[in-house]
Every structure is written in structure tokens, then in C-alpha cells.
Amino acid sequence: MSQELITVVIPFYKGEKYLEKTIDSILQQTYQNFEILIINDGSPAASNSYFEKIAQKDERIVVFHKNNGGVACARQFGIENAKAEFIAFCDQDDLWLPEKLSKQMPLFENSNVGLVYCGAIEDHIASGRQVELPFFDIYKGKIFTPLTKKNEIVSCTAIARKSLLLEVEAFDKDIELMGVDDWLAWLKLSLVCDVDFVEEYLAIHIFHQNNYSSNNAQMYKAELVCLAKIKPFASHYSESKEVDYKHVEKNIHLRYAEAFIFNGDFSLGADALLLAAQSGNNIKLKLKGLFFKWCPVLLLTLLQKTKRIASS
């Protein structure tokens, strides 16, 4: 495959601490036919001189300024202003390894493929720990059904065809989707194209305290909003008939119930368990939810500490 032009879209908001390193990792790609669009989403602190300095790094860097609308709005703005048919996404704090584009782009030789992703190393800044998660759940081909269960596609690993992104209006600007707007986009895309995967770690996904995805309560709400939005959209496609949406919703409740309880948020955990019980009419889950709802917090704290000691 000849080196097709790629547009790299980077939403920016209060990312001065990270952006330059991110840009450098992109400029070091072995695949060099790209433009970089930085979408300043109304960041209050960033100055014009800061962006001028960034743009001077390379003539392929273009900075756009817009009113704050959220990351999905910034991504959609970047797609609409892209010169290329292929759009690669990268967040302001994530990094690419040098061969990322070179190893992903050949998969688009299959005209049925509209989205290609790869593995990402998790870099947890607070603990100084890097994690390479095993490739257990690899989604390839028609992936809508498994993708409804959990988003396994990290946004900084994804490359997609612009024409398809526009066709499905991939990025929904609803602020309640913050943190999972990319999941909704991949779900929409998976209904109109095949998806492929490069089984290598070609990106580094940065986790720090400012990550929106670190807030369980907000992510829980956002995932439920995402599920509510994809159901009517997907109803026009045959793949949607294979999905048990009640089961998917129940698993979202259970996953976050476990996270809330582990973190000591017993009331939120109880609410999630009770909603899971409603989804499946499960009396055991209902009783468990009522236990965490009404049992004294002190007793629950002692139980949690005992469990942690036993598992350590």
C-alpha cells in the first residue's frame, strides 16, 4: 500500500504538560505522510505563543481554536477539517511507538476494513507501573456484538476511514458521554464495516489522576447513556438482533458495583447491585444490594479490610 495521507486528530484541553511529548512521538513515525490537527477546545490557560511554538516543530502541524464543547466535539471538528481519508486519533497525553502507522495502514488494503486498532501499554503515572495486558479479547471482523460488552479499543490506537466516520456521525457531542464517546463511535462504525487488529503494543496509554476515566461514578453513568444511545441506532442493522441488551446492562451494573464496593463506596455499590437485580430479576443480587445498602458502614469497612488482608 502506498503511503496514503493520514490526518492525526488531537483534542487539547489543559494539556500543556503533555502535548509536546505526544507530538514528538508522532513525528518519529516511520510512516511520514500525515498532518497533525491540534484542536484547542477552549483551553483557558493555553496562550497563542504556546501553540505557535508547537506549530513551529513541523509544517504539518495545524492548530485550530474553538469554544469548549468536550472531547467528542473536538474530535468531530478534527474529522470535518481533515484533508485525509484516514483519521488517526491520539489524546494529548498519549504516546505512539515509531512503527504504529506503518504496521496498521496495510490492513486497509482490504476495502471492507474501516477501523484498525492495536495494543496499548498502560502507563500508570502515580505508581510508576507499566502494564502490557494480554491479548485475550481481540475483536476482528464483524465485532458489534462483543464490543457491546466492553470497549477494548483504546482511542489512541484507532485509525478509521473519514467517509465512514462522517456517514455514521461517529462522535456524539452529548456531554453525558464524556469518557465513553469513543466507545459509541466504535460501536457505530462496527455496524458498517469490518474491524482489524495489529497484535502488537504500538501505543502508550497514559493514566494519571486527571483522567476522566478514573472517575467510576461518572464513567458508570456514561456507559449506561452509551448503551441507551446505541440501541435505537443499531436497530436498523441485523447484527443488533444478536445482542441481549438487558444482559449487557446487567453486566455494566455488576462491573461498577464491584468497583464501588472495592473502593468503599458502599451506597453506590448497593444501588448498582439493585439495578443489576432488576435487569435480571435476580433475588440473590437484590439481597446482596440490600445488605450493602443497610449494613452499617463500619462493619462493611471491617469486612473489606479482612478480605484485602486475606488476598494479600
C-alpha positions as CSV (number, residue, x, y, z in Angstrom):
1,M,0.0,0.0,0.0
2,S,1.4,3.4,-1.0
3,Q,1.7,6.0,1.8
4,E,-1.8,7.4,1.9
5,L,-2.2,10.7,3.7
6,I,-3.3,10.4,7.3
7,T,-4.8,13.1,9.5
8,V,-3.9,12.8,13.2
9,V,-6.6,14.4,15.4
10,I,-5.5,15.6,18.9
11,P,-8.1,17.2,21.1
12,F,-6.5,19.7,23.5
13,Y,-7.7,21.0,26.9
14,K,-5.2,22.0,29.7
15,G,-2.6,19.6,28.3
16,E,0.5,21.9,28.2
17,K,2.3,19.4,30.4
18,Y,2.0,16.5,28.0
19,L,1.4,17.7,24.4
20,E,4.9,18.3,23.3
21,K,6.0,14.8,24.2
22,T,2.9,13.4,22.4
23,I,3.7,15.4,19.2
24,D,7.3,14.2,19.3
25,S,6.2,10.6,19.4
26,I,4.1,11.2,16.3
27,L,6.8,13.0,14.4
28,Q,9.1,10.0,15.0
29,Q,6.8,7.7,13.0
30,T,8.4,5.6,10.2
31,Y,5.3,6.4,8.2
32,Q,5.7,10.0,7.4
33,N,2.8,11.1,5.2
34,F,0.5,12.7,7.7
35,E,-0.8,16.0,9.0
36,I,-1.4,16.7,12.7
37,L,-4.5,18.7,13.7
38,I,-4.5,20.0,17.3
39,I,-8.0,21.1,18.3
40,N,-7.7,23.6,21.1
41,D,-11.1,23.0,22.8
42,G,-11.3,26.4,24.5
43,S,-8.5,25.7,27.0
44,P,-8.4,28.7,29.3
45,A,-4.7,28.7,30.1
46,A,-3.0,28.0,26.8
47,S,-1.6,31.1,25.1
48,N,-1.1,31.8,21.4
49,S,2.6,31.8,21.9
50,Y,2.4,28.2,23.3
51,F,0.7,27.0,20.2
52,E,3.0,28.9,17.9
53,K,5.9,27.1,19.5
54,I,4.2,23.7,18.9
55,A,3.4,24.5,15.3
56,Q,7.0,25.5,14.6
57,K,8.0,22.0,15.3
58,D,6.8,20.8,11.9
59,E,5.0,22.4,8.9
60,R,2.5,19.5,9.0
61,I,1.1,20.7,12.4
62,V,-2.1,22.8,12.2
63,V,-3.8,24.3,15.3
64,F,-7.5,25.1,15.4
65,H,-9.2,27.1,18.1
66,K,-12.8,26.6,19.1
67,N,-15.2,27.1,22.0
68,N,-15.2,24.4,24.6
69,G,-17.5,21.6,23.7
70,G,-15.9,18.5,25.1
71,V,-13.5,15.9,23.6
72,A,-16.1,14.3,21.3
73,C,-16.9,17.7,19.8
74,A,-13.2,18.4,19.3
75,R,-12.7,15.0,17.6
76,Q,-15.7,15.6,15.3
77,F,-14.3,19.1,14.4
78,G,-11.0,17.5,13.6
79,I,-12.6,14.9,11.3
80,E,-14.6,17.5,9.5
81,N,-11.4,19.6,8.8
82,A,-9.2,16.7,7.9
83,K,-7.6,16.6,4.4
84,A,-7.1,12.8,4.6
85,E,-9.4,9.8,4.1
86,F,-7.7,8.1,7.0
87,I,-8.1,9.6,10.5
88,A,-5.8,8.5,13.4
89,F,-6.8,9.5,16.9
90,C,-4.4,10.4,19.7
91,D,-5.1,12.1,23.1
92,Q,-3.0,15.0,24.3
93,D,-1.1,12.8,26.8
94,D,-0.8,9.5,25.0
95,L,2.2,8.3,23.0
96,W,2.9,6.3,19.8
97,L,5.7,3.9,19.2
98,P,7.6,4.6,15.9
99,E,6.1,1.8,13.8
100,K,2.4,2.3,14.7
101,L,1.2,3.8,11.5
102,S,3.4,1.6,9.3
103,K,2.0,-1.6,10.8
104,Q,-1.6,-0.5,10.8
105,M,-2.1,1.1,7.4
106,P,-1.5,-2.1,5.3
107,L,-4.6,-3.6,6.8
108,F,-6.7,-1.0,5.0
109,E,-5.8,-2.8,1.7
110,N,-8.9,-4.8,2.5
111,S,-11.6,-2.4,1.4
112,N,-14.1,-3.9,3.8
113,V,-12.0,-2.8,6.8
114,G,-13.0,0.6,8.1
115,L,-11.3,0.6,11.5
116,V,-7.9,-0.7,12.6
117,Y,-6.6,-0.7,16.2
118,C,-3.6,-2.2,18.1
119,G,-2.4,-3.0,21.6
120,A,-1.5,-0.2,24.0
121,I,0.8,-0.3,27.0
122,E,-0.9,1.1,30.2
123,D,1.4,3.6,31.9
124,H,0.2,4.4,35.4
125,I,2.0,7.6,36.3
126,A,1.1,7.7,40.0
127,S,2.6,4.2,40.7
128,G,5.3,4.3,38.0
129,R,3.9,1.0,36.7
130,Q,3.6,-0.1,33.1
131,V,1.3,-2.9,32.1
132,E,1.1,-4.9,28.9
133,L,-2.3,-6.6,29.1
134,P,-2.5,-9.9,27.4
135,F,-4.4,-10.1,24.1
136,F,-7.3,-12.2,25.3
137,D,-10.2,-10.3,23.8
138,I,-9.2,-9.5,20.2
139,Y,-12.0,-8.1,18.1
140,K,-11.8,-8.7,14.4
141,G,-14.2,-8.7,11.5
142,K,-17.9,-8.1,12.5
143,I,-17.4,-7.1,16.1
144,F,-20.6,-5.2,17.1
145,T,-21.9,-8.0,19.4
146,P,-18.7,-8.5,21.5
147,L,-18.0,-4.8,21.5
148,T,-21.3,-4.1,23.3
149,K,-19.9,-6.0,26.3
150,K,-16.9,-3.8,26.8
151,N,-14.8,-1.2,24.9
152,E,-11.5,-2.9,24.2
153,I,-10.4,-0.3,21.6
154,V,-8.2,2.5,23.2
155,S,-8.8,5.7,21.3
156,C,-5.1,6.4,20.8
157,T,-4.7,3.1,18.9
158,A,-7.5,3.7,16.4
159,I,-7.4,4.6,12.7
160,A,-10.6,4.9,10.7
161,R,-11.9,5.9,7.3
162,K,-13.2,9.5,7.3
163,S,-16.0,8.7,4.9
164,L,-17.4,6.1,7.4
165,L,-16.9,8.4,10.4
166,L,-19.0,11.0,8.7
167,E,-21.6,8.5,7.5
168,V,-22.4,7.3,11.0
169,E,-21.8,10.7,12.7
170,A,-19.4,8.8,14.9
171,F,-18.8,11.2,17.7
172,D,-21.9,12.3,19.7
173,K,-21.4,15.7,21.3
174,D,-23.6,14.8,24.3
175,I,-21.6,15.8,27.4
176,E,-23.1,12.9,29.3
177,L,-21.0,10.6,27.1
178,M,-17.7,12.1,28.4
179,G,-15.2,9.2,28.8
180,V,-17.0,6.8,26.5
181,D,-17.7,8.9,23.4
182,D,-15.1,6.8,21.6
183,W,-16.9,3.5,22.6
184,L,-20.1,4.8,20.9
185,A,-18.1,5.8,17.8
186,W,-16.5,2.3,17.5
187,L,-19.9,0.7,18.0
188,K,-21.4,2.7,15.2
189,L,-18.5,2.0,12.9
190,S,-18.6,-1.7,13.6
191,L,-22.1,-1.8,12.1
192,V,-21.0,-0.5,8.7
193,C,-17.5,-2.1,8.3
194,D,-15.1,-4.8,9.3
195,V,-12.6,-4.1,12.0
196,D,-9.0,-5.3,12.2
197,F,-6.3,-5.5,14.8
198,V,-2.5,-5.4,14.9
199,E,-1.4,-7.8,17.7
200,E,1.5,-5.6,18.9
201,Y,1.8,-2.8,21.5
202,L,2.2,0.2,19.3
203,A,0.9,3.0,21.7
204,I,1.2,4.0,25.3
205,H,-2.0,5.0,27.1
206,I,-1.2,7.3,30.0
207,F,-3.2,7.0,33.2
208,H,-3.0,9.8,35.8
209,Q,-5.3,11.5,38.3
210,N,-6.7,13.9,35.8
211,N,-8.0,11.1,33.5
212,Y,-11.8,11.4,33.3
213,S,-11.9,7.6,33.0
214,S,-10.6,7.4,36.6
215,N,-14.0,8.6,38.0
216,N,-16.1,5.4,38.4
217,A,-19.3,7.2,39.1
218,Q,-19.2,9.4,36.0
219,M,-18.0,6.5,33.8
220,Y,-20.8,4.3,35.1
221,K,-23.4,6.9,34.1
222,A,-21.7,7.5,30.8
223,E,-21.7,3.8,29.9
224,L,-25.4,3.5,30.5
225,V,-26.0,6.6,28.3
226,C,-23.9,5.0,25.6
227,L,-25.9,1.8,25.7
228,A,-29.2,3.8,25.6
229,K,-28.0,5.6,22.5
230,I,-26.7,2.7,20.5
231,K,-29.9,0.6,20.8
232,P,-32.0,2.8,18.5
233,F,-29.1,3.5,16.2
234,A,-28.3,-0.2,15.8
235,S,-31.9,-1.4,15.5
236,H,-31.7,-0.9,11.7
237,Y,-28.8,-3.4,11.4
238,S,-29.1,-7.2,11.6
239,E,-26.1,-7.5,14.0
240,S,-28.2,-5.8,16.7
241,K,-30.6,-8.7,16.9
242,E,-27.8,-10.9,18.3
243,V,-27.3,-8.6,21.3
244,D,-29.1,-9.2,24.7
245,Y,-29.1,-5.6,25.8
246,K,-30.6,-6.5,29.2
247,H,-27.6,-8.8,29.9
248,V,-25.2,-6.1,28.7
249,E,-26.8,-3.6,31.0
250,K,-26.8,-6.0,33.9
251,N,-23.0,-6.6,33.4
252,I,-22.4,-2.8,33.4
253,H,-24.2,-2.6,36.8
254,L,-22.2,-5.6,38.2
255,R,-18.8,-4.3,37.0
256,Y,-19.3,-0.9,38.6
257,A,-20.9,-2.4,41.7
258,E,-17.7,-4.4,42.3
259,A,-15.5,-1.3,41.7
260,F,-17.6,0.9,44.0
261,I,-17.6,-1.7,46.8
262,F,-13.9,-2.3,46.5
263,N,-13.3,1.5,46.8
264,G,-15.5,1.7,49.9
265,D,-18.4,3.5,48.0
266,F,-21.0,1.1,49.5
267,S,-24.1,3.1,48.8
268,L,-23.2,3.4,45.1
269,G,-22.3,-0.2,45.0
270,A,-25.6,-1.2,46.6
271,D,-27.6,0.9,44.1
272,A,-25.7,-0.7,41.2
273,L,-26.4,-4.2,42.6
274,L,-30.1,-3.4,42.9
275,L,-30.3,-2.2,39.3
276,A,-28.5,-5.4,38.2
277,A,-31.1,-7.4,40.1
278,Q,-33.9,-5.6,38.3
279,S,-32.2,-6.2,34.9
280,G,-32.2,-10.0,35.6
281,N,-34.9,-10.4,38.2
282,N,-32.3,-11.9,40.4
283,I,-33.2,-12.3,44.1
284,K,-29.6,-13.1,45.2
285,L,-28.4,-9.8,43.7
286,K,-31.3,-8.0,45.3
287,L,-30.4,-9.3,48.8
288,K,-26.8,-8.5,48.3
289,G,-27.7,-5.0,47.3
290,L,-29.9,-4.6,50.3
291,F,-27.1,-5.9,52.5
292,F,-24.7,-3.2,51.3
293,K,-27.5,-0.6,51.4
294,W,-28.4,-1.1,55.1
295,C,-25.5,-2.8,56.8
296,P,-23.5,-0.3,58.9
297,V,-20.6,1.3,57.1
298,L,-18.2,0.3,59.9
299,L,-19.0,-3.4,59.6
300,L,-18.6,-3.2,55.8
301,T,-15.2,-1.5,56.2
302,L,-14.0,-4.2,58.5
303,L,-15.2,-6.9,56.1
304,Q,-13.4,-5.2,53.2
305,K,-10.1,-4.9,55.2
306,T,-10.3,-8.5,56.2
307,K,-10.9,-9.5,52.6
308,R,-7.9,-7.5,51.4
309,I,-5.6,-8.9,54.1
310,A,-6.7,-12.4,53.2
311,S,-6.0,-11.9,49.5
312,S,-2.6,-10.2,50.0
